[in-house]
Amino acid sequence: MADRTRRDRATRGLQDRLLDLLGCEVDARVAGGGRLSGAVAQVGQDWLLLDRPAGATAVTATSLVPFHALRMVTPGGRGPRGPADEAPHVSRRFGLGHALRGLSRDRAPVRVQDVDGQLLTGTIDGMGSDLVELSEHPLDVPRRRGHVVGVRWVPFAALAVVTRSG
């Protein structure tokens, strides 16, 4: 029985374990020295979406974390659901590009932290097969030609956290 339990546990990867934590609070450490806390909102093929309170405003900040940028996940709060309770979750099939295209389509202002800890702010204007095109501008102004201070191409491999603002 113990061997079977060890074998079952060994076949469950990060995605499966994070799916068990849907709705639960976690703490995460990411590349570049970032730390996040929040409820597991969605889990994709290679990414995690955390909902976290954005401070005194009662607005929820949503942070997208690619699996490659995760350094540690610590479950907290409520205990995880067991695999038998797992509800099917449509996002599990979709890759990072799909999740980022949603932010681009919504024209949402974002904070982008790369794996070296550099922080950029702006709007994702376009996508390549392995990169995002970020028009850099302050978050407190709309994305307009006069507000854009530069355009950056950020490879998926360099992304640590993408946080939707507002």
N, CA, C and O of each residue as an XYZ file, in Angstrom:
664
protein
N       0.818     -1.197      0.000
C       0.000      0.000      0.000
C       0.861      1.260      0.000
O       0.566      2.208     -0.728
N       1.930      1.284      0.814
C       2.821      2.446      0.873
C       3.515      2.659     -0.464
O       3.709      3.801     -0.881
N       3.897      1.562     -1.153
C       4.534      1.709     -2.460
C       3.577      2.313     -3.470
O       3.967      3.148     -4.287
N       2.333      1.893     -3.412
C       1.329      2.435     -4.331
C       1.123      3.932     -4.080
O       1.027      4.714     -5.027
N       1.057      4.321     -2.832
C       0.890      5.735     -2.482
C       2.075      6.539     -2.983
O       1.889      7.616     -3.551
N       3.290      6.041     -2.786
C       4.487      6.740     -3.269
C       4.478      6.834     -4.789
O       4.840      7.871     -5.346
N       4.074      5.776     -5.458
C       4.024      5.770     -6.920
C       2.981      6.772     -7.413
O       3.249      7.526     -8.349
N       1.798      6.791     -6.799
C       0.755      7.748     -7.183
C       1.231      9.180     -6.975
O       1.014     10.040     -7.828
N       1.868      9.432     -5.862
C       2.377     10.770     -5.556
C       3.455     11.166     -6.566
O       3.516     12.323     -6.982
N       4.297     10.227     -6.958
C       5.395     10.511     -7.880
C       4.902     10.835     -9.288
O       5.599     11.515    -10.040
N       3.726     10.366     -9.652
C       3.216     10.634    -11.001
C       2.457     11.952    -11.105
O       2.092     12.369    -12.205
N       2.215     12.609     -9.978
C       1.470     13.873     -9.978
C       2.447     15.036    -10.021
O       3.213     15.253     -9.082
N       2.412     15.788    -11.128
C       3.319     16.910    -11.301
C       2.768     18.201    -10.707
O       1.764     18.204     -9.994
N       3.450     19.289    -11.019
C       3.105     20.598    -10.481
C       1.683     21.015    -10.862
O       0.929     21.494    -10.015
N       1.322     20.837    -12.111
C      -0.023     21.237    -12.542
C      -1.097     20.508    -11.737
O      -2.039     21.136    -11.254
N      -0.965     19.200    -11.588
C      -1.951     18.417    -10.833
C      -2.047     18.885     -9.387
O      -3.142     19.013     -8.838
N      -0.905     19.137     -8.781
C      -0.898     19.572     -7.378
C      -1.504     20.953     -7.224
O      -2.219     21.213     -6.256
N      -1.222     21.853     -8.178
C      -1.823     23.187     -8.117
C      -3.332     23.126     -8.363
O      -4.086     23.888     -7.758
N      -3.775     22.233     -9.237
C      -5.213     22.060     -9.448
C      -5.910     21.632     -8.157
O      -7.051     22.022     -7.907
N      -5.225     20.832     -7.338
C      -5.783     20.433     -6.047
C      -5.970     21.638     -5.124
O      -6.750     21.574     -4.174
N      -5.263     22.729     -5.399
C      -5.299     23.911     -4.537
C      -6.207     25.026     -5.064
O      -6.184     26.138     -4.535
N      -7.012     24.742     -6.103
C      -7.915     25.770     -6.622
C      -8.752     26.357     -5.485
O      -9.392     25.629     -4.728
N      -8.734     27.690     -5.381
C      -9.486     28.380     -4.342
C      -8.754     28.505     -3.021
O      -9.205     29.230     -2.134
N      -7.636     27.815     -2.873
C      -6.864     27.856     -1.628
C      -5.797     28.946     -1.692
O      -5.327     29.324     -2.765
N      -5.434     29.435     -0.519
C      -4.359     30.420     -0.407
C      -3.008     29.727     -0.503
O      -2.807     28.644      0.047
N      -2.079     30.373     -1.216
C      -0.704     29.891     -1.299
C       0.245     31.080     -1.183
O      -0.131     32.226     -1.430
N       1.457     30.782     -0.809
C       2.566     31.737     -0.895
C       3.478     31.194     -1.976
O       3.727     29.990     -2.050
N       3.980     32.100     -2.821
C       4.869     31.678     -3.898
C       6.097     32.578     -3.927
O       6.008     33.791     -3.736
N       7.225     31.964     -4.166
C       8.462     32.707     -4.402
C       8.791     32.515     -5.873
O       8.743     31.398     -6.389
N       9.128     33.624     -6.552
C       9.375     33.565     -7.993
C      10.773     34.061     -8.321
O      11.428     34.705     -7.502
N      11.217     33.753     -9.525
C      12.512     34.217    -10.006
C      12.581     35.738     -9.897
O      11.575     36.429    -10.056
N      13.753     36.238     -9.630
C      13.930     37.673     -9.491
C      13.674     38.165     -8.087
O      13.707     39.370     -7.836
N      13.415     37.245     -7.158
C      13.240     37.608     -5.765
C      11.837     37.993     -5.364
O      11.619     38.408     -4.226
N      10.882     37.868     -6.258
C       9.500     38.233     -5.925
C       8.816     37.215     -5.034
O       9.117     36.022     -5.061
N       7.888     37.726     -4.246
C       7.046     36.874     -3.392
C       5.604     37.300     -3.603
O       5.299     38.491     -3.662
N       4.722     36.320     -3.716
C       3.297     36.568     -3.906
C       2.508     35.714     -2.942
O       2.935     34.621     -2.571
N       1.358     36.215     -2.539
C       0.396     35.431     -1.779
C      -0.954     35.656     -2.422
O      -1.253     36.760     -2.879
N      -1.766     34.625     -2.461
C      -3.103     34.781     -3.014
C      -3.788     33.447     -3.172
O      -3.228     32.392     -2.876
N      -5.014     33.522     -3.647
C      -5.813     32.322     -3.885
C      -5.558     31.818     -5.299
O      -5.515     32.602     -6.246
N      -5.393     30.521     -5.435
C      -5.207     29.905     -6.748
C      -6.528     30.035     -7.499
O      -7.526     29.414     -7.133
N      -6.522     30.850     -8.553
C      -7.746     31.121     -9.308
C      -7.874     30.204    -10.526
O      -8.960     29.707    -10.825
N      -6.761     29.984    -11.224
C      -6.751     29.114    -12.393
C      -5.371     28.489    -12.506
O      -4.378     29.020    -12.008
N      -5.341     27.352    -13.170
C      -4.082     26.676    -13.450
C      -4.118     26.258    -14.906
O      -5.035     25.563    -15.343
N      -3.112     26.685    -15.653
C      -3.026     26.315    -17.056
C      -1.981     25.240    -17.263
O      -1.471     24.643    -16.314
N      -1.680     25.011    -18.514
C      -0.712     23.983    -18.886
C       0.665     24.284    -18.299
O       1.380     23.373    -17.882
N       1.032     25.567    -18.270
C       2.363     25.949    -17.797
C       2.345     27.272    -17.039
O       3.337     28.001    -17.029
N       1.207     27.584    -16.400
C       1.063     28.844    -15.671
C       0.057     28.721    -14.542
O      -0.782     27.820    -14.509
N       0.175     29.659    -13.627
C      -0.671     29.733    -12.438
C      -1.232     31.150    -12.362
O      -0.512     32.117    -12.611
N      -2.502     31.276    -12.020
C      -3.129     32.583    -11.840
C      -3.521     32.729    -10.385
O      -4.285     31.926     -9.850
N      -2.983     33.775     -9.741
C      -3.286     34.056     -8.337
C      -4.117     35.322     -8.232
O      -3.803     36.334     -8.859
N      -5.177     35.262     -7.440
C      -5.956     36.452     -7.100
C      -5.510     36.897     -5.733
O      -5.483     36.109     -4.788
N      -5.157     38.172     -5.628
C      -4.712     38.665     -4.335
C      -5.254     40.060     -4.103
O      -5.362     40.851     -5.041
N      -5.595     40.370     -2.857
C      -6.074     41.710     -2.548
C      -5.009     42.736     -2.907
O      -3.820     42.520     -2.668
N      -5.442     43.854     -3.482
C      -4.500     44.889     -3.918
C      -4.371     45.989     -2.890
O      -4.149     47.144     -3.253
N      -4.502     45.665     -1.622
C      -4.334     46.667     -0.575
C      -5.653     47.237     -0.120
O      -6.663     46.535     -0.063
N      -5.639     48.507      0.200
C      -6.791     49.164      0.815
C      -7.948     49.393     -0.154
O      -9.041     49.754      0.282
N      -7.740     49.197     -1.443
C      -8.766     49.532     -2.430
C      -9.834     48.465     -2.596
O     -10.835     48.705     -3.272
N      -9.656     47.318     -2.012
C     -10.595     46.195     -2.133
C     -10.716     45.707     -3.570
O     -11.648     44.972     -3.897
N      -9.793     46.104     -4.424
C      -9.735     45.608     -5.793
C      -8.785     44.417     -5.788
O      -7.756     44.433     -5.113
N      -9.135     43.400     -6.536
C      -8.288     42.223     -6.593
C      -7.265     42.377     -7.703
O      -7.613     42.729     -8.830
N      -6.009     42.114     -7.389
C      -4.964     42.074     -8.407
C      -4.823     40.623     -8.848
O      -4.804     39.710     -8.022
N      -4.725     40.425    -10.136
C      -4.573     39.092    -10.677
C      -3.172     38.966    -11.242
O      -2.761     39.755    -12.093
N      -2.439     37.965    -10.764
C      -1.057     37.765    -11.199
C      -0.914     36.430    -11.910
O      -1.329     35.385    -11.408
N      -0.317     36.494    -13.087
C      -0.031     35.321    -13.902
C       1.434     34.956    -13.700
O       2.319     35.784    -13.917
N       1.691     33.713    -13.285
C       3.052     33.268    -13.017
C       3.336     32.035    -13.879
O       2.700     30.996    -13.700
N       4.289     32.144    -14.815
C       4.679     30.950    -15.573
C       5.359     29.938    -14.649
O       6.086     30.326    -13.735
N       5.131     28.659    -14.878
C       5.743     27.634    -14.039
C       7.266     27.774    -14.000
O       7.877     27.538    -12.957
N       7.893     28.159    -15.131
C       9.352     28.232    -15.153
C       9.891     29.279    -14.179
O      11.061     29.217    -13.801
N       9.066     30.232    -13.768
C       9.505     31.281    -12.847
C       9.240     30.923    -11.384
O       9.771     31.576    -10.486
N       8.433     29.904    -11.135
C       8.165     29.493     -9.756
C       9.409     28.896     -9.128
O      10.061     28.035     -9.719
N       9.736     29.352     -7.936
C      10.868     28.798     -7.202
C      10.393     27.961     -6.026
O      11.069     27.022     -5.607
N       9.207     28.311     -5.486
C       8.657     27.546     -4.367
C       7.187     27.934     -4.208
O       6.818     29.095     -4.383
N       6.365     26.960     -3.878
C       4.949     27.205     -3.563
C       4.681     26.586     -2.198
O       5.004     25.424     -1.951
N       4.084     27.384     -1.320
C       3.744     26.904      0.015
C       2.239     26.994      0.199
O       1.700     28.096      0.302
N       1.544     25.856      0.244
C       0.099     25.902      0.500
C      -0.167     26.464      1.894
O       0.592     26.204      2.828
N      -1.227     27.221      2.029
C      -1.587     27.791      3.319
C      -3.097     27.889      3.428
O      -3.818     27.439      2.539
N      -3.572     28.472      4.505
C      -5.018     28.648      4.665
C      -5.732     27.322      4.681
O      -5.322     26.387      5.370
N      -6.809     27.245      3.915
C      -7.580     26.005      3.837
C      -6.725     24.891      3.276
O      -5.810     25.127      2.487
N      -7.028     23.689      3.686
C      -6.309     22.539      3.155
C      -6.690     22.289      1.708
O      -7.781     22.662      1.277
N      -5.800     21.661      0.958
C      -6.097     21.385     -0.442
C      -7.224     20.372     -0.596
O      -7.459     19.529      0.270
N      -7.912     20.486     -1.730
C      -8.925     19.484     -2.048
C      -8.210     18.212     -2.467
O      -7.095     18.259     -2.986
N      -8.840     17.103     -2.244
C      -8.251     15.847     -2.693
C      -8.505     15.648     -4.174
O      -9.410     16.270     -4.730
N      -7.719     14.788     -4.830
C      -7.903     14.543     -6.256
C      -9.307     14.078     -6.600
O      -9.803     14.376     -7.687
N      -9.953     13.359     -5.707
C     -11.306     12.868     -5.994
C     -12.295     14.021     -6.086
O     -13.326     13.898     -6.748
N     -11.995     15.147     -5.424
C     -12.896     16.293     -5.440
C     -12.610     17.242     -6.585
O     -13.310     18.240     -6.756
N     -11.590     16.942     -7.367
C     -11.156     17.869     -8.404
C     -12.252     18.065     -9.447
O     -12.743     17.111    -10.050
N     -12.615     19.317     -9.639
C     -13.560     19.655    -10.696
C     -12.759     19.890    -11.970
O     -11.646     20.413    -11.909
N     -13.303     19.514    -13.113
C     -12.568     19.777    -14.344
C     -12.383     21.282    -14.497
O     -13.294     22.056    -14.203
N     -11.239     21.685    -14.942
C     -10.964     23.112    -15.086
C     -10.438     23.353    -16.485
O      -9.372     22.856    -16.849
N     -11.184     24.115    -17.269
C     -10.897     24.288    -18.678
C      -9.511     24.876    -18.923
O      -8.896     24.563    -19.942
N      -8.998     25.717    -18.025
C      -7.715     26.379    -18.257
C      -6.547     25.411    -18.297
O      -5.510     25.740    -18.874
N      -6.673     24.255    -17.719
C      -5.546     23.340    -17.615
C      -4.978     22.960    -18.981
O      -3.819     22.557    -19.071
N      -5.770     23.081    -20.042
C      -5.307     22.715    -21.383
C      -4.543     23.841    -22.073
O      -3.813     23.589    -23.032
N      -4.696     25.070    -21.605
C      -4.173     26.217    -22.326
C      -2.797     26.631    -21.828
O      -2.519     26.625    -20.629
N      -1.943     26.991    -22.786
C      -0.582     27.393    -22.465
C      -0.478     28.867    -22.109
O      -1.470     29.596    -22.117
N       0.730     29.287    -21.799
C       1.020     30.650    -21.377
C       0.603     31.668    -22.432
O       0.050     32.714    -22.091
N       0.855     31.382    -23.693
C       0.478     32.303    -24.767
C      -1.004     32.619    -24.764
O      -1.397     33.762    -24.998
N      -1.826     31.623    -24.502
C      -3.282     31.826    -24.452
C      -3.651     32.800    -23.337
O      -4.449     33.713    -23.548
N      -3.078     32.609    -22.160
C      -3.383     33.480    -21.024
C      -2.916     34.907    -21.294
O      -3.622     35.860    -20.964
N      -1.742     35.063    -21.886
C      -1.221     36.402    -22.191
C      -2.022     37.084    -23.292
O      -2.192     38.303    -23.265
N      -2.518     36.312    -24.264
C      -3.361     36.895    -25.315
C      -4.625     37.495    -24.720
O      -5.126     38.503    -25.218
N      -5.146     36.885    -23.658
C      -6.319     37.446    -22.989
C      -6.028     38.830    -22.429
O      -6.858     39.731    -22.550
N      -4.858     39.013    -21.815
C      -4.479     40.337    -21.308
C      -4.296     41.329    -22.450
O      -4.665     42.497    -22.330
N      -3.729     40.864    -23.550
C      -3.539     41.732    -24.709
C      -4.888     42.145    -25.298
O      -5.102     43.314    -25.618
N      -5.778     41.193    -25.435
C      -7.098     41.464    -25.998
C      -7.878     42.455    -25.138
O      -8.582     43.316    -25.665
N      -7.754     42.333    -23.807
C      -8.465     43.216    -22.885
C      -7.838     44.604    -22.791
O      -8.426     45.515    -22.209
N      -6.629     44.767    -23.370
C      -5.909     46.052    -23.314
C      -5.707     46.495    -21.868
O      -5.721     47.688    -21.567
N      -5.520     45.524    -20.982
C      -5.365     45.789    -19.552
C      -3.961     46.303    -19.268
O      -2.986     45.750    -19.777
N      -3.846     47.357    -18.458
C      -2.505     47.769    -18.029
C      -1.912     46.690    -17.115
O      -2.617     46.100    -16.295
N      -0.618     46.445    -17.268
C       0.035     45.374    -16.524
C       1.368     45.835    -15.931
O       2.002     46.774    -16.412
N       1.760     45.139    -14.874
C       3.120     45.215    -14.332
C       3.794     43.916    -14.749
O       3.251     42.833    -14.530
N       4.954     44.018    -15.338
C       5.700     42.841    -15.773
C       7.004     42.798    -15.000
O       7.825     43.711    -15.098
N       7.196     41.723    -14.222
C       8.480     41.508    -13.551
C       9.188     40.402    -14.294
O       8.619     39.335    -14.524
N      10.449     40.657    -14.676
C      11.191     39.614    -15.368
C      11.963     38.757    -14.364
O      11.984     39.050    -13.168
N      12.587     37.713    -14.859
C      13.261     36.755    -13.977
C      14.486     37.339    -13.279
O      15.017     36.735    -12.347
N      14.937     38.516    -13.728
C      16.053     39.200    -13.068
C      15.572     40.219    -12.045
O      16.384     40.849    -11.368
N      14.246     40.388    -11.926
C      13.684     41.314    -10.953
C      13.347     42.685    -11.494
O      12.834     43.520    -10.749
N      13.619     42.952    -12.779
C      13.289     44.249    -13.368
C      11.778     44.369    -13.511
O      11.105     43.407    -13.884
N      11.245     45.553    -13.213
C       9.804     45.801    -13.299
C       9.520     46.778    -14.434
O      10.133     47.841    -14.522
N       8.584     46.402    -15.298
C       8.116     47.249    -16.387
C       6.623     47.438    -16.217
O       5.954     46.572    -15.653
N       6.085     48.554    -16.694
C       4.641     48.777    -16.667
C       4.196     49.201    -18.051
O       4.948     49.841    -18.787
N       2.979     48.844    -18.401
C       2.453     49.232    -19.704
C       1.281     48.372    -20.118
O       0.531     47.862    -19.286
N       1.141     48.222    -21.433
C       0.048     47.461    -22.026
C       0.626     46.472    -23.027
O       1.490     46.828    -23.829
N       0.154     45.238    -22.981
C       0.590     44.241    -23.961
C      -0.143     44.542    -25.263
O      -1.357     44.370    -25.367
N       0.625     44.997    -26.256
C       0.038     45.369    -27.549
C      -0.037     44.215    -28.522
O      -0.899     44.200    -29.401
N       0.842     43.260    -28.382
C       0.850     42.161    -29.329
C       1.596     40.972    -28.767
O       2.230     41.032    -27.713
N       1.492     39.890    -29.516
C       2.086     38.625    -29.092
C       2.818     38.004    -30.265
O       2.396     38.115    -31.416
N       3.915     37.355    -29.953
C       4.557     36.469    -30.895
C       4.365     35.056    -30.384
O       3.670     34.843    -29.390
N       4.965     34.103    -31.041
C       4.806     32.717    -30.584
C       5.515     32.478    -29.258
O       5.173     31.554    -28.522
N       6.518     33.326    -28.953
C       7.269     33.129    -27.716
C       7.647     34.443    -27.041
O       8.606     34.491    -26.270
N       6.898     35.513    -27.326
C       7.203     36.806    -26.721
C       5.956     37.672    -26.630
O       4.975     37.467    -27.345
N       6.022     38.654    -25.723
C       4.984     39.683    -25.648
C       5.611     41.002    -26.087
O       6.790     41.257    -25.844
N       4.811     41.824    -26.729
C       5.232     43.172    -27.112
C       4.558     44.127    -26.141
O       3.337     44.286    -26.160
N       5.350     44.756    -25.302
C       4.842     45.632    -24.251
C       5.106     47.081    -24.627
O       6.252     47.475    -24.837
N       4.033     47.880    -24.712
C       4.181     49.328    -24.847
C       4.297     49.876    -23.442
O       3.350     49.830    -22.657
N       5.468     50.394    -23.140
C       5.773     50.834    -21.785
C       5.187     52.225    -21.541
O       5.415     53.154    -22.316
N       4.430     52.351    -20.451
C       3.871     53.630    -20.022
C       3.518     53.529    -18.546
O       3.362     52.426    -18.023
N       3.387     54.681    -17.859
C       2.975     54.627    -16.454
C       1.568     54.041    -16.323
O       0.725     54.225    -17.202
N       1.326     53.340    -15.225
C       0.022     52.698    -15.029
C      -1.103     53.699    -14.791
O      -2.270     53.383    -15.020
N      -0.764     54.899    -14.334
C      -1.812     55.859    -13.992
C      -2.288     56.681    -15.185
O      -3.092     57.598    -15.022
N      -1.800     56.363    -16.380
C      -2.276     57.044    -17.590
C      -2.690     55.990    -18.611
O      -2.128     54.895    -18.633
N      -3.672     56.312    -19.460
C      -4.089     55.331    -20.474
C      -3.005     55.149    -21.530
O      -2.139     56.005    -21.706
N      -3.067     54.036    -22.217
C      -2.110     53.761    -23.282
C      -2.468     54.640    -24.478
O      -3.403     54.350    -25.224
N      -1.726     55.690    -24.639
C      -1.868     56.598    -25.778
C      -0.470     56.830    -26.342
O       0.522     56.715    -25.623
N      -0.396     57.149    -27.607
C       0.897     57.340    -28.272
C       1.809     58.284    -27.478
O       2.999     58.008    -27.327
N       1.270     59.379    -26.977
C       2.067     60.357    -26.243
C       2.549     59.884    -24.884
O       3.483     60.453    -24.319
N       1.906     58.830    -24.350
C       2.302     58.310    -23.031
C       3.308     57.163    -23.123
O       3.973     56.838    -22.140
N       3.418     56.553    -24.299
C       4.309     55.404    -24.475
C       5.761     55.884    -24.498
O       6.138     56.707    -25.332
N       6.566     55.362    -23.577
C       7.968     55.768    -23.493
C       8.892     54.786    -24.199
O      10.077     55.071    -24.371
N       8.375     53.645    -24.606
C       9.179     52.664    -25.319
C       8.391     51.403    -25.579
O       7.344     51.168    -24.974
N       8.901     50.603    -26.476
C       8.311     49.299    -26.775
C       9.356     48.251    -26.452
O      10.507     48.354    -26.877
N       8.950     47.238    -25.695
C       9.861     46.155    -25.305
C       9.301     44.831    -25.799
O       8.098     44.584    -25.720
N      10.167     43.999    -26.299
C       9.822     42.624    -26.618
C      10.362     41.776    -25.484
O      11.569     41.746    -25.243
N       9.478     41.093    -24.793
C       9.880     40.296    -23.636
C       9.601     38.817    -23.949
O       8.443     38.420    -24.076
N      10.652     38.007    -24.074
C      10.445     36.574    -24.321
C       9.698     35.923    -23.156
O       9.884     36.304    -22.000
N       8.867     34.953    -23.465
C       8.154     34.220    -22.413
C       9.131     33.719    -21.349
O       8.827     33.763    -20.157
N      10.306     33.243    -21.779
C      11.277     32.676    -20.840
C      11.783     33.709    -19.840
O      12.312     33.335    -18.793
N      11.634     34.996    -20.135
C      12.101     36.048    -19.231
C      11.018     36.508    -18.264
O      11.315     37.260    -17.336
N       9.770     36.081    -18.451
C       8.657     36.529    -17.600
C       8.663     35.797    -16.260
O       8.754     34.570    -16.211
N       8.566     36.563    -15.177
C       8.409     35.964    -13.848
C       6.983     36.137    -13.361
O       6.368     35.175    -12.902
N       6.438     37.360    -13.453
C       5.066     37.646    -13.020
C       4.492     38.734    -13.915
O       5.152     39.733    -14.203
N       3.264     38.527    -14.347
C       2.520     39.567    -15.063
C       1.265     39.838    -14.237
O       0.414     38.964    -14.076
N       1.162     41.064    -13.714
C       0.045     41.433    -12.862
C      -0.837     42.443    -13.551
O      -0.383     43.506    -13.976
N      -2.106     42.098    -13.657
C      -3.092     42.993    -14.241
C      -3.422     44.086    -13.239
O      -3.696     43.802    -12.073
N      -3.397     45.324    -13.684
C      -3.718     46.465    -12.825
C      -5.093     46.986    -13.193
O      -5.414     47.165    -14.368
N      -5.897     47.223    -12.174
C      -7.225     47.808    -12.405
C      -8.233     46.888    -12.958
O      -9.375     47.288    -13.185
